[in-house]
Amino acid sequence: MSVTAFEHPLAKYIRPSAKSTANCPGCGNGILAQAILQAIDELGLSMDDFVFVSGIGCSAWIPSPSFYADVLHTTHGRPIAFATGVKAALPEKHVMVVSGDGDLTAIGGNHLIHAARRNIAMTVFCVNNGIYGMTGGQVAPTTPLGLNTVTTPFGNAENPFDICELVKGAGATFVARWTTYHPRQIVKTAKKAIRKKGFSFVEVVSQCPVEFGRKTGMGNSVQMMEHYKQNSVTIARAQTMKPEDLAGKIVVGEFLDVEKPELIETMARIRAKAMAAAGG
């Protein structure tokens, strides 16, 4: 019996040299990677239309080195700073940052809030696994209160960030959150985020069975995704629930979609005005 060769429909977006993945078995990064590529494919865009930027951490390996595109794998906490430079130099490009909650909200937190405040046109995907997965399972700015980690063996004493509320308050124009249990919703939201003129932020709550699941007792990847299924609530439903009933729940959906001036375009107009005043 002959066997027909099958090529994945998104294989054209992956470098031929990318033979393996740096992700652990059960990691949610593959779900997000496929959702991003599916969104690009459905929008009819080319990888030549994009520049991808990542920082340091597990999720930085989503675009680097796999995506067959221009990719900057940058220093810890600085992907948004690099992405800002790319957007200023190449305003016609779609600039996308893919990184983790530790990279973007701890050492990179200042870049995150100011890019949102300035409304720089870029799409940021933040993979939130609630822990520093690549470096051994240390507490992160998103680790739930009371949770045991390598660096908090008797429980985390710090309140975690609600990253979407943080970015929304800082001034972003598009803010959303899904979990890896919601791949179709991620694709739909990613298409909106890519098309948005301004700072778009999508948080993806993702399983890390090796560090978060094992060290916190949440279990393997299947058990963690079952947890996302059982504990995710839509924005509309959350608005009808009491605060005590929302404890431990993951509110998912698109929180914000507004219009406001974008920095790079505003700077171009100011530059033209200054040149005209100078007689240039």
MOGI-V638660 format. One record per backbone hydrogen bond with DSSP energy under -0.5 kcal/mol. CO is the residue of the C=O (numbers start at 0). NH is the residue of the N-H. If there is no record, write none. Layout:
BEGIN
co/nh
CO/NH
CO/NH
END
This chain:
BEGIN
co/nh
1/3
7/10
9/12
10/13
12/67
14/17
16/18
23/26
27/30
27/31
28/32
29/33
30/34
31/35
32/36
33/37
34/38
35/39
36/40
37/41
38/42
39/43
39/44
40/43
45/48
46/49
48/93
49/69
50/95
51/71
52/97
53/73
56/59
57/60
58/61
59/63
62/64
62/66
65/14
66/68
68/70
69/51
70/72
71/53
71/73
74/77
77/81
78/82
79/83
80/84
81/85
82/86
83/87
84/88
85/89
89/92
92/94
93/50
93/95
94/122
95/52
96/124
98/126
99/103
100/104
101/105
101/106
101/107
102/107
105/108
107/111
108/112
109/113
110/114
111/115
112/116
113/117
114/118
114/119
117/262
118/262
119/121
121/123
121/199
122/96
122/124
123/125
123/201
124/98
124/126
125/127
125/203
126/100
126/128
127/205
130/132
131/136
131/137
132/135
136/149
137/131
139/142
140/160
143/146
146/155
151/148
151/154
155/145
160/162
161/165
162/166
163/167
164/168
165/169
166/170
166/171
167/170
172/257
173/200
174/254
174/255
175/202
176/252
177/204
178/181
181/185
182/186
183/187
184/188
185/189
186/190
187/191
188/192
189/193
190/194
191/195
195/197
197/121
197/199
198/172
198/173
199/123
200/175
201/125
202/177
202/204
203/127
204/179
206/27
207/211
207/212
208/213
210/214
211/215
211/217
212/216
212/217
212/218
219/223
220/224
221/225
222/226
223/227
224/228
225/229
226/230
227/231
230/249
232/251
233/237
234/238
236/239
237/240
241/244
241/245
242/246
245/248
248/250
249/232
249/251
251/234
252/176
252/254
255/174
261/265
262/266
263/267
264/268
265/269
266/270
267/271
268/272
269/273
270/274
271/275
272/276
273/277
274/279
275/278
END
